[in-house]
Amino acid sequence: MVDDLSLTETAPQRPGWADQQNKPRAVVLLPASANAADELLPALESRLDVIQLGQQLDQPEMIEQADLLVVLGGDGSILHAAQQMGNCQRPVIGINLGRLGFLASISPDQVDAALEEIVAGKCSITSHLMMQCSVVRDGNVRCQQLALNEAAIRAGQPYSLLDVDLYVDANRATTYSCDGLIISTPVGSTAHSLSAGGPILRKTLQAFVIAAINPHTLTVRPVVDSADRVFEMSIGQTDVTASLVVDGQVLTELAPEDRVRVERAEAVFQLVEVAAHDDYHTLREKLDWGGRIRHKK
């Protein structure tokens, strides 16, 4: 099922601001509770030229002038920021003020040291696959949304079993009887897809994961396929309700004649990573991933 040539990784890049004499220009996004970020602002402003500061990208043209985007919060804040940037993606520095922090990997006590390395160019920019999610009816796109994690069809009231038809490059693949169906990026493989039994993918792979939520039969297993294919999902049932959920947010309710199309987006998410970053270390520390049971003292 998997074509090795289609799953090649994207190579890290050197930051463009490393050769500049001036401070990197940055847009800084704050969490809803700004108090949590107050003590970090002096360190940010001392090393970066902050051209916009706020909770939203209220002035989209500012991101075009920025060298990078600094997000203070958790992974959810980064997902929202990636959607706001749209096709004008800028390298993102994630400072974790939340709980997990897969993407927002810099802790508050590491900010000063990390910024020193980042400004000096002692870091890398890693590109990550994004998906374009569209709802198509009668050949017309009703709505669409850029996503970094996943697109999922979820059952609604009366919470009956869904029969979700999956098409790959316009060819019918199979029908899943389940509570929902997830198509995720490698970044999203450690999110909702993982909870549904999906595999963990290295975040730089060019692939999508298809995972059913509570499938009715034991023979159903997750599938990994090339991101160069076009995936479509439809329910076709009139006696159930279902919604399209994109990166954890409900985009729209689905009608029986709707098709949810998922394909590689033109936009590419860019994450700034310092030298100490390691995916397996993140799995061990964030997910307590390991080969044996740990006995608590």
C-alpha positions as semicolon CSV with decimal commas, in nm:
position;residue;x (nm);y (nm);z (nm)
1;M;0,000;0,000;0,000
2;V;0,284;0,238;0,081
3;D;0,509;0,365;-0,199
4;D;0,849;0,441;-0,044
5;L;0,927;0,704;-0,306
6;S;0,616;0,902;-0,218
7;L;0,692;0,927;0,152
8;T;1,021;1,113;0,134
9;E;1,102;1,353;0,417
10;T;1,147;1,727;0,390
11;A;1,496;1,841;0,485
12;P;1,545;2,112;0,753
13;Q;1,644;2,458;0,626
14;R;1,874;2,728;0,759
15;P;1,692;3,041;0,883
16;G;1,709;3,337;0,647
17;W;1,758;3,591;0,925
18;A;2,090;3,432;1,027
19;D;2,271;3,653;0,774
20;Q;2,094;3,975;0,877
21;Q;2,259;4,239;1,089
22;N;1,928;4,358;1,234
23;K;1,706;4,172;1,478
24;P;1,457;3,928;1,318
25;R;1,116;4,089;1,272
26;A;0,854;3,899;1,467
27;V;0,480;3,887;1,519
28;V;0,400;3,768;1,873
29;L;0,069;3,599;1,952
30;L;-0,034;3,601;2,318
31;P;-0,270;3,363;2,503
32;A;-0,614;3,480;2,620
33;S;-0,467;3,519;2,968
34;A;-0,195;3,771;2,888
35;N;-0,070;3,771;3,247
36;A;0,091;3,431;3,190
37;A;0,314;3,582;2,922
38;D;0,407;3,915;3,086
39;E;0,736;3,795;3,229
40;L;0,846;3,657;2,890
41;L;0,790;3,975;2,691
42;P;1,113;4,153;2,799
43;A;1,321;3,858;2,673
44;L;1,132;3,855;2,343
45;E;1,160;4,230;2,290
46;S;1,531;4,234;2,375
47;R;1,620;3,983;2,101
48;L;1,346;4,037;1,842
49;D;1,202;4,334;1,657
50;V;0,837;4,284;1,760
51;I;0,625;4,443;1,486
52;Q;0,288;4,317;1,613
53;L;0,171;4,197;1,954
54;G;-0,175;4,057;2,026
55;Q;-0,404;3,755;2,052
56;Q;-0,498;3,746;1,682
57;L;-0,344;3,832;1,346
58;D;-0,563;4,142;1,323
59;Q;-0,339;4,292;1,054
60;P;-0,266;4,010;0,806
61;E;-0,026;4,230;0,611
62;M;0,208;4,233;0,912
63;I;0,281;3,862;0,877
64;E;0,410;3,932;0,524
65;Q;0,667;4,170;0,674
66;A;0,772;3,930;0,951
67;D;1,066;3,690;0,955
68;L;0,893;3,467;1,206
69;L;0,590;3,417;1,429
70;V;0,617;3,359;1,804
71;V;0,322;3,177;1,964
72;L;0,284;3,177;2,342
73;G;0,043;2,906;2,452
74;G;-0,003;2,540;2,366
75;D;-0,035;2,326;2,057
76;G;-0,392;2,446;2,006
77;S;-0,266;2,803;1,981
78;I;-0,018;2,696;1,712
79;L;-0,289;2,514;1,514
80;H;-0,500;2,829;1,521
81;A;-0,203;3,044;1,418
82;A;-0,125;2,815;1,123
83;Q;-0,485;2,853;1,002
84;Q;-0,471;3,232;1,041
85;M;-0,152;3,260;0,833
86;G;-0,316;3,073;0,545
87;N;-0,091;3,063;0,238
88;C;0,148;3,318;0,390
89;Q;0,322;3,084;0,634
90;R;0,615;3,208;0,841
91;P;0,851;3,004;1,065
92;V;0,691;2,952;1,406
93;I;0,855;2,954;1,749
94;G;0,628;2,775;1,996
95;I;0,663;2,865;2,365
96;N;0,468;2,618;2,576
97;L;0,237;2,768;2,837
98;G;0,002;2,469;2,815
99;R;0,027;2,108;2,929
100;L;0,156;1,884;2,650
101;G;0,353;2,092;2,403
102;F;0,440;1,872;2,105
103;L;0,475;2,170;1,872
104;A;0,522;2,434;2,141
105;S;0,835;2,263;2,266
106;I;1,019;2,556;2,431
107;S;0,939;2,588;2,802
108;P;0,932;2,935;2,970
109;D;1,262;2,873;3,152
110;Q;1,431;2,793;2,817
111;V;1,314;3,105;2,632
112;D;1,620;3,326;2,681
113;A;1,875;3,058;2,586
114;A;1,663;2,934;2,295
115;L;1,615;3,284;2,153
116;E;1,989;3,347;2,168
117;E;2,051;3,038;1,955
118;I;1,762;3,111;1,718
119;V;1,868;3,472;1,651
120;A;2,225;3,352;1,588
121;G;2,095;3,101;1,335
122;K;2,185;2,800;1,551
123;C;1,854;2,634;1,473
124;S;1,671;2,473;1,185
125;I;1,338;2,531;1,013
126;T;1,149;2,211;0,948
127;S;0,864;2,205;0,695
128;H;0,550;2,009;0,778
129;L;0,271;1,890;0,552
130;M;-0,064;2,068;0,572
131;M;-0,398;1,960;0,423
132;Q;-0,673;2,146;0,244
133;C;-1,018;2,026;0,353
134;S;-1,316;2,106;0,129
135;V;-1,685;2,017;0,143
136;V;-1,814;1,964;-0,211
137;R;-2,181;1,942;-0,311
138;D;-2,298;1,907;-0,672
139;G;-1,948;1,993;-0,789
140;N;-1,935;2,319;-0,593
141;V;-1,715;2,388;-0,290
142;R;-1,943;2,486;-0,001
143;C;-1,664;2,559;0,247
144;Q;-1,298;2,481;0,300
145;Q;-1,037;2,503;0,571
146;L;-0,660;2,468;0,597
147;A;-0,550;2,210;0,856
148;L;-0,228;2,107;1,025
149;N;-0,355;1,809;1,228
150;E;-0,657;1,634;1,082
151;A;-0,999;1,630;0,924
152;A;-1,256;1,400;1,084
153;I;-1,614;1,303;1,012
154;R;-1,787;1,258;1,348
155;A;-2,130;1,113;1,422
156;G;-2,397;1,339;1,571
157;Q;-2,733;1,274;1,732
158;P;-2,878;1,015;1,760
159;Y;-2,516;0,886;1,758
160;S;-2,582;0,592;1,529
161;L;-2,311;0,398;1,352
162;L;-2,187;0,578;1,040
163;D;-2,119;0,414;0,705
164;V;-1,839;0,630;0,563
165;D;-1,738;0,572;0,201
166;L;-1,372;0,641;0,126
167;Y;-1,250;0,732;-0,224
168;V;-0,884;0,763;-0,323
169;D;-0,811;0,952;-0,647
170;A;-1,184;0,922;-0,730
171;N;-1,177;0,542;-0,697
172;R;-1,385;0,382;-0,422
173;A;-1,154;0,223;-0,164
174;T;-1,393;0,087;0,101
175;T;-1,680;0,162;0,338
176;Y;-1,611;0,201;0,709
177;S;-1,882;0,123;0,966
178;C;-1,766;0,329;1,261
179;D;-1,826;0,626;1,491
180;G;-1,618;0,844;1,262
181;L;-1,324;0,855;1,023
182;I;-1,003;1,057;1,060
183;I;-0,754;1,161;0,794
184;S;-0,447;1,310;0,959
185;T;-0,110;1,457;0,868
186;P;0,212;1,329;1,027
187;V;0,190;1,615;1,278
188;G;-0,165;1,504;1,361
189;S;-0,062;1,139;1,394
190;T;0,013;1,197;1,764
191;A;-0,323;1,366;1,824
192;H;-0,678;1,234;1,765
193;S;-0,558;0,970;1,519
194;L;-0,330;0,816;1,781
195;S;-0,622;0,789;2,026
196;A;-0,813;0,601;1,754
197;G;-0,532;0,347;1,722
198;G;-0,344;0,510;1,436
199;P;0,035;0,486;1,390
200;I;0,290;0,751;1,485
201;L;0,454;0,905;1,177
202;R;0,772;1,107;1,171
203;K;0,644;1,463;1,130
204;T;0,844;1,535;0,814
205;L;0,703;1,244;0,611
206;Q;0,483;1,325;0,311
207;A;0,191;1,098;0,398
208;F;-0,161;1,088;0,537
209;V;-0,304;0,846;0,794
210;I;-0,660;0,712;0,763
211;A;-0,797;0,581;1,094
212;A;-1,149;0,474;1,186
213;I;-1,300;0,568;1,523
214;N;-1,443;0,261;1,697
215;P;-1,481;0,048;1,381
216;H;-1,751;-0,219;1,390
217;T;-1,525;-0,498;1,261
218;L;-1,189;-0,620;1,389
219;T;-1,041;-0,639;1,038
220;V;-1,033;-0,259;1,003
221;R;-0,680;-0,122;1,048
222;P;-0,526;0,223;0,994
223;V;-0,381;0,296;0,650
224;V;-0,081;0,515;0,555
225;D;-0,080;0,651;0,202
226;S;0,098;0,915;-0,004
227;A;0,002;1,278;0,049
228;D;0,003;1,320;-0,330
229;R;-0,332;1,142;-0,354
230;V;-0,676;1,301;-0,320
231;F;-0,902;1,150;-0,051
232;E;-1,278;1,191;-0,033
233;M;-1,524;1,084;0,237
234;S;-1,903;1,072;0,223
235;I;-2,177;0,931;0,446
236;G;-2,469;0,899;0,204
237;Q;-2,711;0,823;0,490
238;T;-3,032;1,017;0,549
239;D;-3,111;0,876;0,894
240;V;-2,801;1,006;1,076
241;T;-2,629;1,337;1,136
242;A;-2,258;1,399;1,104
243;S;-2,016;1,690;1,118
244;L;-1,678;1,771;0,970
245;V;-1,430;1,854;1,245
246;V;-1,104;2,021;1,135
247;D;-0,820;2,054;1,387
248;G;-1,064;2,006;1,672
249;Q;-1,318;2,266;1,553
250;V;-1,653;2,189;1,388
251;L;-1,642;2,332;1,036
252;T;-1,992;2,231;0,920
253;E;-2,267;1,972;0,944
254;L;-2,274;1,730;0,652
255;A;-2,560;1,642;0,420
256;P;-2,589;1,296;0,257
257;E;-2,486;1,436;-0,082
258;D;-2,172;1,609;0,053
259;R;-1,820;1,487;-0,016
260;V;-1,533;1,585;0,211
261;R;-1,220;1,625;0,001
262;V;-0,877;1,611;0,168
263;E;-0,561;1,687;-0,027
264;R;-0,214;1,831;0,013
265;A;-0,227;2,206;0,072
266;E;-0,007;2,454;-0,108
267;A;0,084;2,605;0,229
268;V;0,360;2,438;0,430
269;F;0,384;2,479;0,807
270;Q;0,733;2,579;0,922
271;L;0,855;2,509;1,275
272;V;1,171;2,654;1,427
273;E;1,363;2,388;1,620
274;V;1,670;2,432;1,835
275;A;1,958;2,185;1,826
276;A;1,843;1,984;2,129
277;H;1,510;1,888;1,968
278;D;1,456;1,515;1,909
279;D;1,131;1,345;1,809
280;Y;1,191;1,029;2,012
281;H;1,279;1,230;2,321
282;T;0,951;1,416;2,278
283;L;0,758;1,089;2,256
284;R;0,924;0,954;2,570
285;E;0,875;1,268;2,774
286;K;0,536;1,388;2,647
287;L;0,355;1,056;2,593
288;D;0,549;0,841;2,841
289;W;0,628;0,619;2,541
290;G;0,848;0,321;2,620
291;G;0,891;-0,050;2,598
292;R;0,820;-0,142;2,958
293;I;0,587;-0,050;3,242
294;R;0,723;0,209;3,482
295;H;0,656;0,139;3,847
296;K;0,598;0,452;4,048
297;K;0,789;0,479;4,374
